[in-house]
Amino acid sequence: MSTETSRFVRRIPDGEDRERLTCNDCGYIAYENPKIVVGSVVEVDGKVLLCRRAIQPRHGFWTIPAGYMELGETVEEGARREAQEEACVDLVLDGVLAVYSIARIGQVQILFRARLASPGFAPGPESLEVRLFDWDEIPWDSLAFPSVHWVLEAWREAGSGPLGAPRGNPAEDRRGITPLRSA
């Protein structure tokens, strides 16, 4: 199928229940599906590791080490890679802490509870700064995304014991449609 001679339009193809990007010439359907984000709440001596973003969106705001999963990697490998890229750390993952559906931007987020495999951290190319925060020091008004708020609360509630079922979206935003207030 040549993209130069094909014309894609949005329509409801036969057998489908919603609009899809479909080739008018051959009927090929280009499915658009949510992106998977993987990341970790990293705990060090009761403190949480946060990264100040050096990239858009939300440049200069704080987040956990997280990002898009790559083809060919598992969710665990992706979470460890993101922590390496953003905070120059190797992680031991304790388990899945939360799974969030962010419908407004087409994301599914799989977030782990983790700890350092060896001491030390530093800003990677995607971070301006990386540091540990006590709970009372977390810069709540400068967190990059709603799900960072959610997962930090889930981390605190879970404590250091065995993880139960992963947390989901909060009751007030079950579908992940409420954006962060502008800071």
N, C-alpha and C positions, 0 to 999 in steps of 0.2 A: 504494500500500500504506500503510495507516494504521498507525502504530506503536501507537496506542491500542487497536486491535482485534486486532493480531497478537501471537502468542506465539512467542518464539524459544526453542528448546531445543537442547541439544547432542545430535547423533546422527550416524550415518554415512549420508549421503544416497546414493541409488542412483548408481553410477558413481564414487563417491569411495572413498578408502582410509583415511580417518581421520575422527574426529568433527569436525563443523563446527557453527557456530551457524546454525540453520535455522529458518525461519518455519514453524510448524505449519499455518498457514492457506493459504499460497500456495506453499511450498517454496523461497522465496528463500534463498540461501546468503549469509551475511555473512562473507566470507573475512577471516581475521585473519592478516596477514602481518608479517614482521619490519620494524622501523623502520630507516632508513638514517641513520647518523651520519657526518658529514664533519668533517675537521679537519686540522691541520697541525703538523708539527714545524718551528718557525721558528728558523733559525740566524742569529745576528748575531756576527760575528768569532769563530767557533768556540764560541760559547756558545748555549744553548738558552733560548728564551722560555717561561716557565711562568706560569700564572695561578692565583691562589689563589681558590677558589670562594666566591662570596657567596650561592649558592643551594644548595638540596638537589637531588639527594642529595650527600652528602659535603661539606657546607658546611665551609669552612676548609681543605680539602685542596687540593693542587696538581695541575694538569692542563695539558695542551696546549690551545690554543684549538680547541674542537670542540663540536658539538651536532647536533641533528636537522636534516636536510635539509627544506626547505619545498617544497610543491607549486609547480611553475612555475619551478624553478631547476635548473641543472645541478649536478653534484657540485662542480665547480670554483667556481661562484658561491656555493654553500653554504659551502664552506670559507673563502672570502674574507669572506663575510658574518659568519660566526662569529668570525673573527679581529677584524673591525671591532667587533662587539658586545662581545667579551670583553677585547680589548687595544687598541682604538682604532688599529689598524694596517691599512694596505693592503699586500697581499702579492703577490709574484711566485711562482707555483707552479712548482717544478722538475719535478714528476712524482709519480706515485703511489708512495709508499714502502711501504705495507702495506694489506692487506685482511684484516680479521679477522671471523670468525663467532663471535658470542657467543650461543650457543643458549639458555643458561639465562634470558636476558632478551629474546630475540627481536630481536637487533640484528645488522646488518652494518655494519662500520666501514670507511670508505674514507679513508685518511690520507695526506696529501701531505708532501713535503719542500718547504719554502718559505723565502723570504727577504723582508726588508722592501723595499717599493717606494720608500719614503722614510723617513728617520730618525725615531725617536721612537716611544714607546708610552706608554700610560696605562691604568689600570683602567677598564673599561667597567662598565655597570650590573650585570653578572653576576660581576664580579671584585672581591675585596677589595684585591688587590695584584697587580702584574705585575712580573716582574723576570727578568733574565738570570742563568743559572747555568752555571758551568764544570762539566764532567762530575763532578768530585770534590765539588762543592757541591750537587748535585741532592738534594733531601730525599726519598730513596727511601722512608723509613718514613711519609712524609706524602703520598704520591701517591694520587690519588683512586680509580683503577681499575686492574685488572690490565693492561688494554690500553695504559695509559700507560707502564707498565714495559716492555711488549713493544716498543712503537714507539720508545721512547728507545734501547733496545738495537739495534733495526733501523737507526735513524738513525746510531748510532755505527759499526756494522759497515759501513754503506753508504759512509761518508765523504763527501767532497765531489765525487767523480767521477760519471760517468754512472750513473744508476740502472738496475739490472737488473730482473728480474721482481719484482713486489711481494712482500713478506714475507707469510706467513700465520701462523696460530696456532702457538705453539710445540708441539713434539712431545708434551710432557707435558699439554697441554690443547687437543688438536686441535678439540674442539667448543665450547670456551669455556664450560665448565660449572663451573670452579673459582672461587668468589668470593674477593675479597680478605680477608685476615685482618683482624679488627677491630683498629683502632689505638687 
